[in-house]
């Protein structure tokens, strides 16, 4: 999620967010070069002026980096942002081309295994995962094909529950699929910190204000007034799917 999607919805393009895709904890994504941590960089504030990797600007990852930096008095404007794909970040950390990064699994675990990076932040008790990605579709298509749109959402909800419940991401069947379609190694995947999904496709909507404010401050938004969640998301399809399959009573971790 980020400025491009928000701008598209608010400008009236025929697209709509309809459900969260995956969420995560900033502490799981934020990494610092192991060679620096505890030496030249003893705290987050010591990253001021240093190179930090992102895979894209104007999206949730940039907002997450800003959240991490603000824990010790910095903002995104206090570091040198270097853009590169996630797979290139581990070599960049290893060579010293960047000193920190927002890095998605399984790459943080791979970086830890290689002794390249550490995750210095600790999750606070009761912390909630922040939404990072979302499902969106053409709302004109959905309005013209309501039954098909509902079946798509039901199928997605079933898939999300496969990952959210039980052994989820680290179940053997799931790992087999990931290994089949990516170059990821099973031993690394088993050690990776799983992404967070909600079995009822719920999300902490309050962060949308924070995301919008951040993107507005950087000049990414093409509208001035912050939009309510009901403007950015249409949860009607999600709600119907949950009603059809029944609500899962789970404790979010």
PyMOL commands that set and color helices and strands:
alter all, ss='L'
color gray80, all
select helices_A, chain A and resi 3-10+26-29+44-47+60-70+76-78+86-95+107-113+139-144+146-164+168-170+172-181+186-191+207-217+229-232+236-245
alter helices_A, ss='H'
color red, helices_A
select strands_A, chain A and resi 15-20+23-24+30-33+51-54+80-83+100-102+117-118+130-131+134-138
alter strands_A, ss='S'
color yellow, strands_A
deselect
rebuild
show_as cartoon
